[in-house]
Amino acid sequence: MTKRDFIDSCNFSQAEMQYMAELGLKLKAAIEHGYYPPLLKGKSLGMIFDQSSTRTRCSAEAAMTELGGHALYLAPGQIQLGEGGHEGLADTSRALGDLLDIIGVRTASQEDVEEIAQNSRVPVVNFMTDDDHPTQALGDLITIKEYLPEGKKLSEVKLVFVGDATQIAVSAIYLCAQMGMQFVQYGPKSKQMPKKVVEKAQKIADKTGGTITLSEDEAVLKNADFIYTDVWYGLYDQELNKDEYMKIFYPKYQVNDELIAKTENPNVKFMHCLPANRGEEVSASVLEGEKSIAWEQAANKKAAMRAVFVYLLNANFATDADSIKIASQYQSELQEILEQRP
């Protein structure tokens, strides 16, 4: 089969996202009950990081290990790529594609991830760029399914993203559009979603029945099932400093008890991609309160990684009768060699 990549939150159809979410939940349940299915046995993941990471790196590495695979952390200066290196993206991608089974990349440039995918013969997964965070979207879908309001279908869910149009907000708008959900960004007009992102999401939503709303009016908070936020000034954002961002967002867009109450939904859940700045985009009382599922959401990054790795790598498993026969022959021959060892 043709190799697949996950470098854009819109790479997979609604049915595929649903499948991967269910796969992630099944694998999570199996492992919680002590069964670690060896679905990635003998598989190697190369993780190219030129930015810091806690949850994404650890969840990817742990997911590979739990399912029988292995992950290699390829930090700046450890491979011959980037500043001080001797090899460009294209050649590095070709080499890693011949040595590994799957590649994950965290870098600022979406174009760099696309170039790696174009030149690699194995699947490439976007571990976050300045434009998108696809594995976050899948983990968020898994979390939303776990906390789906009683009596509601996924297509009836309303998610309100409060604050800045970060890459997390972008992955959220695409997820909602793909799944036919209601997406709202409640934030200042100057920091609302870029036109090209909205147009792309709206085109998908027109097919799935989803809705897209951008607003400064707090009335959009009403009947939200999930309130989601992210930091106001990004980990790698050099546009404005902290004080300038605080002037734009605080206090109107801080997710605190007062804002939560404006949803008029006693069962509303709070989501945050983490890391969080208590007292800025979210109050400590909300982040640590009974409505917060931010920590479960963070843990589900591992469920998402397991699902996407298994899904992408299973696409390359041989299933035709001739391949199975040849594999069995090699298995027998290797076993015979091992038994004859002096």
N, C-alpha and C positions, 0 to 999 in steps of 0.2 A: 504494500500500500504506500501511497505518497505520504511523506512525512508531514506532520502538522506542527504548527507553532502556536504559542499563546503569548503574543506580544502586544495585543490590543484587547481591551475588555469586550470588544464586539466580534472577536474572531470566531466565536462559537454561537450556534443557533440557540433558541430558547430550549429546544428539546435536549441539546447537548449539555447546556448548563444545568438543566434539571437532572439529567443523568449523572453528571459529575457530582452534583450536590448530594444526590441519593447515595452514590458510591462512597463519597466522603463520610456520610453518616453511618453507612454500613461498616466501613473499615474502622471508624471510631468506636462503634459499639463492640466489634470483634476484639479489638485491642483492649478495651476497658474490661472485657471478660477473660483476658489472658491469652487470646489467640492472635498471633502475629503472622498473618498470611504472607508467605515468601514471594509476593508478586513481583518484586524487583530484584530477586536473587541474581547476583552476578552483574548487576547494572551499576554504572558509575555516572554520577552527576558532577559536572564542573561548574563551580560557582564563581563567576567573575564579579567582583565588587570593587568599584572605585569610590564608593561612598559608605559611610558607616551604617550598620544595621544590627538590630537586636532580634526582633520577632521574626523577620523574614529569613535571615540567615539561619537562626537556630531551628525554626520550624522546617526548613528545607532539609537541613542536615539530619535532623531527628527523623523526619519522614522516610528518608532513604534508608537509614539504619534500621528502623522498625520493620520495614518490609523486605529486608535482606540485601539492600544495596549499599552503596558507599558514596560519600560526598567529598569532593576536594575543594578547599577554600583557596581561590586564586586571587589574592590581594594585590594591590599595586606594588610593583617591584619584585613580585614572586614569579611572574611570567614575562616574556619578552614582548610586552605590549604597553603602549602608552609612553609617557614622558620618560626618557632614559632608556627605552627599549629599542629593539632592532627590527620589530615586525609590526606591520599594520593590521587593521581589523580583518581584512579579507583573508590574508594568509594564516593568521592566528585561528580564525574560524574554521578554515579548511583543516588545519592540523588537529584542533580539538575535536572536530567532527569525526576524524578517523581514530581518535584515541578514546573517546567517551561515548556514552549512549544518549546523553541529554545535557543541555547547557542552560544555566540560569544566569541572568545578567542584571545587575543594578548599576545604572549610570544615569547621568543627567539627560543625555540625548536619546530621544526616541528613534532618531535616524540611525544611531549607532547600533541599537538593538536590531533594527530592521536589516542593517547591513550584515550583522553577524548571522541572522537567520537566513539571509539570502545565500551566504557562502558556506553554511554548515549543512552537512548531509543528515544531521540528527536534529531532533526537535529542540527549539529554543524557547525559553520561558522568560518573560519580562518580570523581573523582581522589583521593579519600580523605576520609572523615569520621571522627568519633570512634567510629562504629559499624561501619564496613566499608571495604574497599579492593578493589573488584571487579577493577580492571585488574591489581592485584598477583596476584590469584587466577589470572587468565588467563595472566600471565607465568610464574607458578609451574607451571601445567599444562604449558606449552610446555617449561620446563626439565626437569620430571619425565619428559616423553616423550623428551627428548633423552638423558637419563641413566637410562632405564628398565632395571632389572636384566635381564641376559640370561636369556631363557627365561620371563620373567614377563609376565603381562598387567597392564594398568593396575589392574584390579579386584583384583589380588593384592598390590598395593603397600601397605606399612605406613609411615605417616608419623607420627613422634612429635614433637609440638611441646612444647618444654621452656620452662617459665617462666610468664610472666604472660599473662592473657587479653586481649591487646591487639587492636586492630582487625585486625592481621595474622593473629593466631590465629583470629579470627572468620572472615575470608575463607578461611583454610585449612580450618577445619572444614566450611564450606559447600562448598568445592571437593571435599573428600574424599567428602562425602555425595552430591554430584551425580554424581561419577564412580564411585561404588560402591567406594571405597577404605577402608582401615582408618585411622581417625584416633584418635590418642591425645594427650591433653594430660597431660604429666607436670609437675605443679606443686603448690604448697601449696594446701590446700583453700580458704583464704581468697582465693586469686587464680585459682581455676578459673572456667571459662566460666559466664556467667549462665544461669539456668534457661531463660529464654525462647529463648536462642540454641541451647541443647542440644535443646530440644523441637522447634524449627524444623528443625534439622539431622537429628534422629532421624526425623522424619516423612519427610524426603526419603530418608534412608538405608534406611528400611523398604521403599521401592519399588525402590531400585537395588542392594540387597544390601550396602551399606556398613555399617561398624560404628563406634560412638562409645564411647570409653573416657576417663574422667577419673580420675587416680590420683596418689597420693603415693608409691606403691611403685615402686622402681627396677626391679623385675622387668619392668615394661611396656616397658623399653628393648630387651629381647631381640628379636632378629630384625628390628629396624627397618631399612628400606631408606633412609629419609631422616630425619635429625635436623634439626629446624628451630627457630630461636629468634629472639627480638626483644629489644630493650632492655627492662629491667625497669621503668624509669620513663620514660613517654612524652615525646615532644618537646613535647606540649601538656598533659601531665598535671600537675595542681596538687594532687592528693590527698595525696601524701606526698613528702618530700624524698629525695634520693639515699641518705643514710645509713640511713633507715628501710627503704627497699627492699632495700638490701644486707643488712640484718639478716634479712629475710624469705627471701631467695633464696640468699644466699652462705653456704657454698660448695656446698651440695647440688645446686643447679640450674644451676651454671655448666657450660657445654658445654666440657669440656676433654678431654685424651687419656684420662683415666680413665673419664669418662662414655661416651665413644665406644667404649671397649673393652667396656663392659657390654652393648653391642648384640650382641656375639659374631658380628658380620657384618663380615668383612674388606673388603667392598665397599660399606659404608654411605657415604652422601654427606651432607655438611653444607650446610644452607641458612640464609641470613640475609637479611632484606629490606633491611638497611643503612639508615642508618648504624649502625655497631657500636661498642661500648665495649670494647676489648680489656682483659682482666683483670677484667671484670665478668660479663656474661652469656656471654661466650665468651673462651677463651684465645687469645692470638696464635698459638700453635702449631697450633690447629685452624683458625682463620680463614684463615691463610696456608698451611695444610698441603695435602697431596695429596688429602685427602678433601673439601676445600672446593670447592663450586661456586657460592659466594655471588656471585662477580664475574660469572660467566656468567649467573647468575640476574638480576643487575642489568641486564646488557646485554639480556636478553630482555624487559625492560619495553618496549623499542622494538618488538620483534616483536609483543608483545601490542597495543600502540597501533595499529600498522599494521593488524592483523587486525580489531580492533573498529571502527576508523574505516571501513575498506572494507566490512565487513559491514553496519554500520548505514546507511551512505550508499548502498550499492547497492540497499538495499530501496526507495529512492525514485527509482531510475533508471527512466525510461519504457521499456517493452519492447513495448508493443502496436503494431500496424502503423500505425495512424493517427498516433500520436505520433512514430514514426520518420519518417513521410512529411512531417509538418509541420516537424520538426527539420531534415530535409534541405533543405526549401524555404527555411527561414531561412538555412541555411548557404550556399546558392547566392546568395541575395539579398545577404547580407553580403559575400560574396566579390566580387560585382559592384560593390557600393558602394566597397569597398577599391580595386578596380582602376580606378575612375573618379576617384580622388582627384587633385585638380589639383596 
